[in-house]
């Protein structure tokens, strides 16, 4: 009886093992071809998503730059309210001195004077404004780059730039700015004459300017005050160093521009200049001079008008219209843009 039970148990076990061998467990997984197909699909999806992600990033950066310009606009008007005029494009000569015939100390620019109105009062208090902006006593403070002067879309993100003379010698190291002030149509810094102190830009900012609201005869809403400048050359919020030159960051990429005067560390102009009749360069114009506005966005750049509004100006704007927007009291009509 026991032997019969053992025999039956053995037979059942053998049948079970035979069934297992006859029906092995199937393991799930990708074949090589399936894996390659999955990888290809992922690559396609990434290729489709990257442009969208890039557009979102660019839109966010452009919005931040718009906000920066609006904050600068508020600061300009707060400065004007406190001083009865807008800040100078840059200073040349100390208070009580005869205005020099060439650029001289202290050199502090419009961006410096706006610091207290851009929540940078502590930085402003650190500066010795009674000394040149390039003086060693100011060296540590002027290397700072306030966020309001930084365009997040700019490839030349700094945070500092080397100020050099024509021989390449470093004169100073300043915090970078991606925004420049409008000197007008002509470039008032380009004339080396004894009466240089009398040469004023047709825009609101030039050497030792004290532009009042009443001086903007063309209207604040029709006059460009500040604009973006990135990529082509480096600018600063600090000031102008006599003898400095501003050169293109990549001469091979921008063959139409040459090094320009020290004033272009903080200023730009629209054209036409007396020496270049009919030559006008709107934001991001293909000629890409270091003395024009240039933005990292396709098709144009953002500018701040005197009334505080920010407008995207297309590179394709009518040239006469852009020149009219860049002057403050010539009586020219901007037209449609």
C-alpha positions as CSV (number, residue, x, y, z in Angstrom):
1,X,0.0,0.0,0.0
2,X,2.8,2.4,0.9
3,X,4.7,1.5,-2.2
4,X,1.7,2.2,-4.3
5,X,1.3,5.7,-2.8
6,X,4.9,6.5,-3.3
7,X,4.6,5.3,-6.9
8,X,1.6,7.6,-7.5
9,X,3.3,10.6,-6.0
10,X,6.4,10.0,-8.2
11,X,4.2,9.8,-11.3
12,X,2.4,13.1,-10.5
13,X,5.7,14.8,-9.9
14,X,7.1,13.5,-13.2
15,X,4.0,14.7,-15.1
16,X,4.3,18.2,-13.5
17,X,8.0,18.5,-14.4
18,X,7.2,17.4,-17.9
19,X,4.6,20.1,-18.2
20,X,7.0,22.7,-17.0
21,X,9.6,21.6,-19.5
22,X,7.0,21.6,-22.3
23,X,5.7,25.1,-21.3
24,X,8.7,27.1,-20.2
25,X,8.2,30.6,-18.6
26,X,8.4,33.4,-21.2
27,X,10.4,36.4,-20.1
28,X,9.2,39.8,-21.4
29,X,11.8,42.4,-22.9
30,X,12.8,44.5,-25.9
31,X,14.5,43.0,-28.9
32,X,17.3,45.0,-30.4
33,X,15.1,46.3,-33.2
34,X,12.4,47.4,-30.7
35,X,15.0,49.2,-28.6
36,X,16.3,51.1,-31.6
37,X,12.8,52.1,-32.6
38,X,12.2,53.4,-29.0
39,X,15.4,55.4,-29.1
40,X,14.5,56.9,-32.5
41,X,11.1,58.0,-31.2
42,X,12.6,59.6,-28.1
43,X,15.1,61.4,-30.3
44,X,12.3,62.7,-32.6
45,X,10.4,63.9,-29.6
46,X,13.4,65.7,-28.1
47,X,14.0,67.3,-31.5
48,X,10.4,68.6,-31.5
49,X,10.5,69.8,-27.9
50,X,13.8,71.6,-28.0
51,X,12.7,74.5,-30.2
52,X,9.6,74.9,-28.0
53,X,11.7,75.0,-24.8
54,X,14.1,77.5,-26.5
55,X,11.2,79.7,-27.4
56,X,9.9,79.6,-23.8
57,X,13.3,80.5,-22.5
58,X,13.7,83.4,-24.9
59,X,10.2,84.7,-24.1
60,X,11.0,84.6,-20.4
61,X,14.3,86.4,-21.0
62,X,12.7,89.0,-23.2
63,X,10.0,89.6,-20.6
64,X,12.7,90.1,-17.9
65,X,14.5,92.6,-20.2
66,X,11.2,94.5,-20.6
67,X,10.8,94.7,-16.9
68,X,14.4,95.9,-16.5
69,X,13.7,98.7,-19.0
70,X,10.6,99.7,-17.2
71,X,12.4,99.8,-13.8
72,X,15.1,102.0,-15.4
73,X,12.3,104.2,-16.7
74,X,10.8,104.6,-13.3
75,X,14.3,105.4,-11.9
76,X,14.9,108.0,-14.5
77,X,11.7,109.8,-13.6
78,X,12.4,109.5,-9.9
79,X,15.8,111.1,-10.5
80,X,14.2,113.8,-12.5
81,X,11.7,114.5,-9.8
82,X,14.5,114.9,-7.2
83,X,16.9,116.9,-9.4
84,X,14.7,118.7,-11.9
85,X,16.5,117.0,-14.8
86,X,17.5,113.6,-16.0
87,X,21.0,112.2,-15.2
88,X,23.9,113.1,-17.5
89,X,25.0,110.7,-20.2
90,X,28.3,110.9,-18.4
91,X,30.2,113.4,-16.4
92,X,33.4,115.2,-17.5
93,X,34.8,117.8,-15.0
94,X,33.9,118.3,-11.4
95,X,31.3,120.7,-10.0
96,X,32.6,124.2,-10.0
97,X,35.2,123.5,-12.7
98,X,35.2,124.9,-16.2
99,X,33.9,122.2,-18.6
100,X,37.0,120.6,-20.3
101,X,37.3,120.5,-24.0
102,X,37.9,116.8,-23.9
103,X,36.7,113.9,-21.8
104,X,38.1,114.1,-18.3
105,X,37.5,112.9,-14.7
106,X,35.3,111.8,-13.0
107,X,33.5,110.0,-15.9
108,X,30.5,108.7,-13.9
109,X,27.6,107.7,-16.2
110,X,23.8,107.7,-16.1
111,X,23.6,104.2,-14.7
112,X,25.6,105.2,-11.7
113,X,23.3,108.1,-10.8
114,X,20.2,105.8,-11.0
115,X,21.6,103.3,-8.5
116,X,19.7,104.8,-5.5
117,X,16.5,104.5,-7.5
118,X,17.1,100.9,-8.5
119,X,17.4,99.5,-4.9
120,X,21.1,99.8,-5.1
121,X,21.6,102.5,-2.5
122,X,24.2,100.5,-0.6
123,X,26.4,100.2,-3.8
124,X,25.9,103.9,-4.5
125,X,27.1,104.8,-1.0
126,X,30.3,102.7,-1.5
127,X,31.3,104.8,-4.5
128,X,33.6,107.8,-4.1
129,X,32.0,110.1,-6.6
130,X,34.5,112.7,-5.8
131,X,37.2,110.5,-7.4
132,X,37.3,109.2,-11.0
133,X,35.3,106.1,-11.8
134,X,38.5,104.3,-12.7
135,X,40.3,105.3,-9.5
136,X,41.7,102.3,-7.5
137,X,39.6,103.4,-4.5
138,X,36.5,102.5,-6.5
139,X,37.9,99.4,-8.1
140,X,36.1,96.8,-6.0
141,X,32.6,98.5,-6.1
142,X,32.5,99.2,-9.9
143,X,33.0,95.5,-10.7
144,X,29.5,94.7,-9.4
145,X,26.8,94.1,-12.1
146,X,23.3,95.1,-10.7
147,X,20.6,92.7,-12.1
148,X,18.6,95.6,-13.5
149,X,21.4,96.2,-16.0
150,X,21.7,92.5,-17.1
151,X,19.7,91.2,-20.1
152,X,19.2,87.5,-19.4
153,X,19.1,86.8,-23.2
154,X,22.5,88.3,-23.8
155,X,25.3,85.9,-24.8
156,X,27.9,88.3,-23.4
157,X,26.8,87.9,-19.8
158,X,29.9,89.3,-18.1
159,X,29.7,90.1,-15.2
160,X,32.6,92.4,-15.9
161,X,34.3,94.0,-18.9
162,X,37.8,95.2,-19.4
163,X,38.1,98.8,-20.4
164,X,41.0,99.2,-22.8
165,X,42.8,101.9,-24.8
166,X,43.8,101.7,-28.4
167,X,46.9,99.7,-27.7
168,X,45.0,97.1,-25.7
169,X,46.2,98.2,-22.3
170,X,43.6,97.7,-19.6
171,X,42.5,101.0,-18.0
172,X,39.8,99.6,-15.7
173,X,37.4,96.7,-15.1
174,X,33.7,97.6,-14.8
175,X,30.5,95.8,-14.2
176,X,28.7,95.1,-17.5
177,X,25.4,96.7,-18.7
178,X,23.2,95.5,-21.6
179,X,21.5,98.9,-21.9
180,X,22.7,102.1,-23.4
181,X,21.4,105.7,-23.4
182,X,20.4,107.5,-26.6
183,X,22.7,110.3,-27.7
184,X,20.5,111.2,-30.6
185,X,21.0,111.1,-34.4
186,X,24.6,112.4,-34.6
187,X,27.4,111.2,-32.4
188,X,28.4,114.1,-30.3
189,X,31.5,112.3,-29.0
190,X,33.0,112.1,-32.5
191,X,34.1,115.7,-32.8
192,X,37.6,116.7,-31.4
193,X,37.3,120.4,-31.4
194,X,38.1,123.1,-28.8
195,X,34.4,123.9,-28.5
196,X,33.6,120.2,-27.8
197,X,31.8,121.3,-24.6
198,X,29.1,123.0,-26.8
199,X,28.4,119.9,-28.9
200,X,25.2,118.4,-27.7
201,X,23.5,115.3,-28.8
202,X,20.1,115.6,-30.4
203,X,18.9,112.9,-27.9
204,X,18.4,113.2,-24.2
205,X,21.8,111.9,-23.1
206,X,25.3,113.3,-23.8
207,X,28.3,114.5,-22.0
208,X,27.3,116.6,-19.0
209,X,23.7,116.6,-20.2
210,X,21.0,117.9,-17.9
211,X,17.9,117.3,-20.0
212,X,14.7,118.6,-18.6
213,X,11.2,117.3,-19.5
214,X,10.5,120.6,-21.1
215,X,13.6,120.2,-23.3
216,X,12.0,117.1,-25.0
217,X,10.0,119.1,-27.5
218,X,9.1,116.1,-29.6
219,X,7.3,114.6,-26.7
220,X,8.4,111.9,-24.2
221,X,6.3,109.3,-25.8
222,X,8.0,109.9,-29.1
223,X,11.6,110.0,-27.9
224,X,13.9,107.1,-27.3
225,X,15.8,107.2,-24.0
226,X,17.4,103.8,-23.4
227,X,17.8,100.7,-25.5
228,X,19.3,97.2,-25.5
229,X,22.8,96.6,-26.6
230,X,24.3,93.1,-26.4
231,X,26.5,90.7,-28.4
232,X,28.4,93.2,-30.7
233,X,30.3,94.9,-27.9
234,X,30.4,95.3,-24.1
235,X,28.9,98.3,-22.3
236,X,28.9,99.4,-18.7
237,X,26.7,101.2,-16.2
238,X,29.8,102.8,-14.5
239,X,31.2,105.5,-16.6
240,X,33.6,106.7,-19.3
241,X,37.4,106.4,-19.1
242,X,39.2,109.0,-21.2
243,X,41.3,107.4,-23.9
244,X,39.4,104.2,-23.9
245,X,38.1,102.5,-27.0
246,X,35.1,100.3,-27.5
247,X,35.7,97.5,-30.0
248,X,33.5,94.7,-31.4
249,X,33.7,91.4,-29.4
250,X,34.0,89.4,-32.7
251,X,35.4,91.5,-35.6
252,X,35.0,88.5,-38.0
253,X,31.3,88.3,-37.2
254,X,30.7,92.0,-37.4
255,X,33.0,93.3,-40.1
256,X,31.1,96.5,-40.7
257,X,32.0,98.0,-37.3
258,X,35.2,99.5,-36.0
259,X,36.4,100.6,-32.6
260,X,34.7,103.7,-31.3
261,X,35.3,106.5,-28.8
262,X,35.1,106.0,-25.0
263,X,31.6,107.6,-24.8
264,X,30.2,104.5,-26.5
265,X,30.8,102.6,-23.2
266,X,27.5,104.1,-22.1
267,X,25.9,105.9,-25.2
268,X,24.7,105.1,-28.7
269,X,23.2,107.0,-31.6
270,X,20.9,106.3,-34.4
271,X,22.4,108.2,-37.4
272,X,22.7,110.0,-39.6
273,X,25.9,111.6,-38.5
274,X,27.5,114.6,-40.3
275,X,30.2,112.4,-41.6
276,X,27.8,109.7,-42.8
277,X,24.8,111.4,-44.4
278,X,21.8,109.1,-44.9
279,X,23.3,106.3,-42.8
280,X,20.8,105.2,-40.1
281,X,21.0,102.1,-38.1
282,X,17.9,100.9,-36.2
283,X,18.2,98.2,-33.5
284,X,20.0,95.1,-34.6
285,X,20.6,96.6,-38.1
286,X,22.8,94.3,-40.2
287,X,25.8,96.8,-40.2
288,X,26.0,96.2,-36.4
289,X,28.0,99.1,-35.2
290,X,29.3,99.2,-31.6
291,X,27.6,102.6,-31.3
292,X,24.1,101.4,-32.2
293,X,21.4,99.5,-30.2
294,X,21.6,95.7,-30.7
295,X,19.5,93.0,-29.1
296,X,19.7,89.2,-28.8
297,X,16.2,88.8,-30.3
298,X,15.4,88.1,-33.9
299,X,14.1,91.0,-35.9
300,X,14.7,94.0,-33.7
301,X,15.2,95.2,-30.1
302,X,13.4,96.7,-27.2
303,X,13.7,100.4,-26.3
304,X,12.5,102.6,-23.4
305,X,10.7,105.8,-24.4
306,X,10.8,109.0,-22.3
307,X,7.3,108.5,-20.9
308,X,8.3,105.1,-19.5
309,X,6.7,102.7,-22.0
310,X,8.8,100.0,-23.6
311,X,8.4,99.2,-27.3
312,X,9.8,96.5,-29.6
313,X,11.3,98.3,-32.6
314,X,11.7,96.1,-35.6
315,X,14.9,96.2,-37.6
316,X,12.8,96.9,-40.7
317,X,11.5,100.2,-39.3
318,X,11.4,103.1,-41.7
319,X,14.9,104.7,-41.3
320,X,13.5,108.3,-41.2
321,X,11.1,107.2,-38.5
322,X,13.8,105.7,-36.4
323,X,15.9,108.9,-36.7
324,X,12.9,110.9,-35.7
325,X,12.3,108.8,-32.6
326,X,16.0,109.2,-31.6
327,X,15.9,113.0,-31.6
328,X,14.1,115.0,-28.8
329,X,13.5,118.5,-30.1
330,X,14.1,118.6,-33.9
331,X,10.3,118.8,-34.6
332,X,10.5,115.7,-36.9
333,X,7.4,113.5,-37.1
334,X,8.1,109.8,-36.3
335,X,5.2,108.5,-38.3
336,X,4.1,104.9,-38.1
337,X,6.4,102.1,-37.0
